[in-house]
């Protein structure tokens, strides 16, 4: 599901996504009773960094207006979104240059290889098909960290005030980054990259 202009949706509507994002189900309660339905989906959302769509340094919006705009999305909902990616404006020299990046076919091959690694890893756990489905018990089993990497993550959790849910998400993303790189174990490099994908948690626009 793709939601464009995420802060423009009613906050009450956005909050209803918390249960399906976390548990993969949705519960509807009415006077006649309560029903639970499966609701597993991938959420992709886009938003501007400020109310007028400009970067903070160029925006005419005040810091309070920007903060209120970003505040329309609750912390608990952000906690349930694995990747927060800031997309800076593309400069002319980048548009007109001859330099090319990785092709879609190359990216697709890396993703397929990473998914195959995950299928093999979870072959004896039929309810888990990818890293995103790991529970607390499986995190300890499949996402072990060495002492140096643990310490780096601990410092990030403390200094950036991440929640316990964000911790789980960071480790899962790091496991996927390692899979994409063909690495057997999660390293500090993978954890560091995963932390960078929590930009809204860190409120870098403020």
C-alpha positions as a Python dict, from the first residue, in 0.01 Angstrom:
ca = {
    (1, 'X'): (0, 0, 0),
    (2, 'X'): (140, 340, -100),
    (3, 'X'): (33, 655, 85),
    (4, 'X'): (144, 984, -66),
    (5, 'X'): (156, 1303, 144),
    (6, 'X'): (143, 1094, 463),
    (7, 'X'): (91, 1384, 711),
    (8, 'X'): (-220, 1497, 520),
    (9, 'X'): (-414, 1187, 628),
    (10, 'X'): (-615, 1212, 947),
    (11, 'X'): (-405, 1100, 1241),
    (12, 'X'): (-686, 874, 1364),
    (13, 'X'): (-683, 695, 1028),
    (14, 'X'): (-307, 647, 1034),
    (15, 'X'): (-319, 510, 1388),
    (16, 'X'): (-548, 226, 1277),
    (17, 'X'): (-252, 85, 1081),
    (18, 'X'): (-51, 18, 1394),
    (19, 'X'): (-204, -322, 1469),
    (20, 'X'): (-180, -470, 1116),
    (21, 'X'): (176, -336, 1075),
    (22, 'X'): (280, -497, 1403),
    (23, 'X'): (75, -817, 1410),
    (24, 'X'): (-38, -876, 1050),
    (25, 'X'): (-402, -883, 1157),
    (26, 'X'): (-682, -631, 1205),
    (27, 'X'): (-950, -660, 1473),
    (28, 'X'): (-1291, -500, 1420),
    (29, 'X'): (-1520, -463, 1719),
    (30, 'X'): (-1892, -395, 1687),
    (31, 'X'): (-2194, -437, 1914),
    (32, 'X'): (-2262, -781, 1767),
    (33, 'X'): (-1911, -905, 1839),
    (34, 'X'): (-1545, -891, 1747),
    (35, 'X'): (-1389, -1027, 1430),
    (36, 'X'): (-1019, -1065, 1344),
    (37, 'X'): (-899, -1074, 983),
    (38, 'X'): (-556, -1134, 827),
    (39, 'X'): (-397, -808, 714),
    (40, 'X'): (-34, -850, 610),
    (41, 'X'): (84, -578, 373),
    (42, 'X'): (386, -368, 287),
    (43, 'X'): (347, 3, 360),
    (44, 'X'): (532, 260, 149),
    (45, 'X'): (472, 626, 227),
    (46, 'X'): (605, 961, 107),
    (47, 'X'): (599, 1304, 264),
    (48, 'X'): (753, 1649, 228),
    (49, 'X'): (1006, 1768, 486),
    (50, 'X'): (810, 2090, 546),
    (51, 'X'): (451, 2213, 492),
    (52, 'X'): (547, 2403, 174),
    (53, 'X'): (745, 2112, 30),
    (54, 'X'): (1089, 2274, 54),
    (55, 'X'): (1392, 2166, 251),
    (56, 'X'): (1415, 2331, 596),
    (57, 'X'): (1691, 2570, 493),
    (58, 'X'): (1483, 2698, 202),
    (59, 'X'): (1136, 2680, 357),
    (60, 'X'): (936, 2984, 464),
    (61, 'X'): (776, 2776, 738),
    (62, 'X'): (884, 2846, 1096),
    (63, 'X'): (1056, 2576, 1303),
    (64, 'X'): (735, 2537, 1505),
    (65, 'X'): (527, 2492, 1189),
    (66, 'X'): (771, 2231, 1060),
    (67, 'X'): (768, 2050, 1394),
    (68, 'X'): (387, 2052, 1406),
    (69, 'X'): (376, 1920, 1050),
    (70, 'X'): (611, 1629, 1126),
    (71, 'X'): (427, 1572, 1453),
    (72, 'X'): (114, 1468, 1267),
    (73, 'X'): (275, 1125, 1242),
    (74, 'X'): (296, 964, 1584),
    (75, 'X'): (607, 808, 1729),
    (76, 'X'): (441, 465, 1769),
    (77, 'X'): (352, 461, 1399),
    (78, 'X'): (705, 566, 1298),
    (79, 'X'): (839, 288, 1518),
    (80, 'X'): (660, 38, 1295),
    (81, 'X'): (817, 168, 973),
    (82, 'X'): (1152, 0, 911),
    (83, 'X'): (1317, 248, 675),
    (84, 'X'): (1307, 628, 690),
    (85, 'X'): (1491, 757, 384),
    (86, 'X'): (1553, 1126, 323),
    (87, 'X'): (1570, 1209, -48),
    (88, 'X'): (1769, 1530, -110),
    (89, 'X'): (1710, 1746, -420),
    (90, 'X'): (1888, 1617, -729),
    (91, 'X'): (2147, 1865, -858),
    (92, 'X'): (2176, 1952, -1227),
    (93, 'X'): (2523, 1800, -1261),
    (94, 'X'): (2386, 1472, -1132),
    (95, 'X'): (2099, 1476, -1381),
    (96, 'X'): (2315, 1573, -1677),
    (97, 'X'): (2624, 1368, -1587),
    (98, 'X'): (2735, 1049, -1759),
    (99, 'X'): (2786, 854, -1437),
    (100, 'X'): (2546, 562, -1404),
    (101, 'X'): (2457, 368, -1095),
    (102, 'X'): (2369, 7, -1038),
    (103, 'X'): (2117, -121, -1292),
    (104, 'X'): (1774, -253, -1195),
    (105, 'X'): (1875, -598, -1318),
    (106, 'X'): (2180, -600, -1090),
    (107, 'X'): (1975, -487, -792),
    (108, 'X'): (1712, -751, -866),
    (109, 'X'): (1979, -1023, -872),
    (110, 'X'): (2110, -913, -532),
    (111, 'X'): (1759, -909, -385),
    (112, 'X'): (1682, -1257, -519),
    (113, 'X'): (2008, -1389, -375),
    (114, 'X'): (1931, -1230, -37),
    (115, 'X'): (1581, -1381, -31),
    (116, 'X'): (1725, -1724, -115),
    (117, 'X'): (1963, -1693, 183),
    (118, 'X'): (1665, -1614, 406),
    (119, 'X'): (1462, -1908, 273),
    (120, 'X'): (1751, -2140, 352),
    (121, 'X'): (1802, -1984, 696),
    (122, 'X'): (1437, -2028, 792),
    (123, 'X'): (1380, -2364, 621),
    (124, 'X'): (1294, -2526, 955),
    (125, 'X'): (1060, -2240, 1056),
    (126, 'X'): (766, -2248, 813),
    (127, 'X'): (595, -1942, 964),
    (128, 'X'): (898, -1722, 892),
    (129, 'X'): (969, -1637, 530),
    (130, 'X'): (1190, -1328, 564),
    (131, 'X'): (1382, -1124, 819),
    (132, 'X'): (1087, -890, 876),
    (133, 'X'): (893, -1177, 1038),
    (134, 'X'): (1154, -1250, 1305),
    (135, 'X'): (1026, -1250, 1661),
    (136, 'X'): (1229, -1175, 1977),
    (137, 'X'): (1335, -1539, 2013),
    (138, 'X'): (1446, -1565, 1648),
    (139, 'X'): (1633, -1235, 1670),
    (140, 'X'): (1862, -1387, 1934),
    (141, 'X'): (1907, -1700, 1725),
    (142, 'X'): (1971, -1551, 1382),
    (143, 'X'): (2096, -1198, 1453),
    (144, 'X'): (2385, -1240, 1696),
    (145, 'X'): (2614, -940, 1740),
    (146, 'X'): (2973, -931, 1858),
    (147, 'X'): (3062, -719, 2161),
    (148, 'X'): (3189, -419, 1962),
    (149, 'X'): (2874, -408, 1749),
    (150, 'X'): (2653, -442, 2057),
    (151, 'X'): (2832, -152, 2221),
    (152, 'X'): (2789, 68, 1914),
    (153, 'X'): (2418, -11, 1903),
    (154, 'X'): (2385, 52, 2277),
    (155, 'X'): (2541, 396, 2238),
    (156, 'X'): (2311, 479, 1947),
    (157, 'X'): (2006, 367, 2145),
    (158, 'X'): (2107, 586, 2438),
    (159, 'X'): (2218, 897, 2250),
    (160, 'X'): (1936, 895, 1994),
    (161, 'X'): (1670, 780, 2241),
    (162, 'X'): (1547, 493, 2026),
    (163, 'X'): (1264, 275, 2155),
    (164, 'X'): (1281, -100, 2218),
    (165, 'X'): (1072, -155, 1904),
    (166, 'X'): (1319, 53, 1701),
    (167, 'X'): (1597, -171, 1835),
    (168, 'X'): (1429, -479, 1690),
    (169, 'X'): (1373, -304, 1358),
    (170, 'X'): (1734, -188, 1336),
    (171, 'X'): (1865, -540, 1394),
    (172, 'X'): (1627, -689, 1136),
    (173, 'X'): (1727, -428, 877),
    (174, 'X'): (2096, -488, 955),
    (175, 'X'): (2041, -862, 899),
    (176, 'X'): (1890, -782, 558),
    (177, 'X'): (2175, -544, 471),
    (178, 'X'): (2420, -822, 556),
    (179, 'X'): (2222, -1064, 336),
    (180, 'X'): (2232, -820, 44),
    (181, 'X'): (2609, -793, 90),
    (182, 'X'): (2646, -1171, 105),
    (183, 'X'): (2778, -1154, 461),
    (184, 'X'): (2725, -1443, 700),
    (185, 'X'): (2727, -1229, 1016),
    (186, 'X'): (2601, -883, 1106),
    (187, 'X'): (2888, -637, 1147),
    (188, 'X'): (2908, -286, 1290),
    (189, 'X'): (2899, -155, 932),
    (190, 'X'): (2557, -314, 876),
    (191, 'X'): (2423, -185, 1209),
    (192, 'X'): (2555, 163, 1135),
    (193, 'X'): (2377, 171, 799),
    (194, 'X'): (2053, 46, 955),
    (195, 'X'): (2068, 324, 1217),
    (196, 'X'): (2091, 581, 938),
    (197, 'X'): (1750, 465, 820),
    (198, 'X'): (1585, 598, 1137),
    (199, 'X'): (1603, 964, 1033),
    (200, 'X'): (1252, 1055, 1147),
    (201, 'X'): (1321, 902, 1488),
    (202, 'X'): (1619, 1135, 1511),
    (203, 'X'): (1410, 1426, 1378),
    (204, 'X'): (1696, 1557, 1167),
    (205, 'X'): (1466, 1813, 1004),
    (206, 'X'): (1410, 1992, 1333),
}
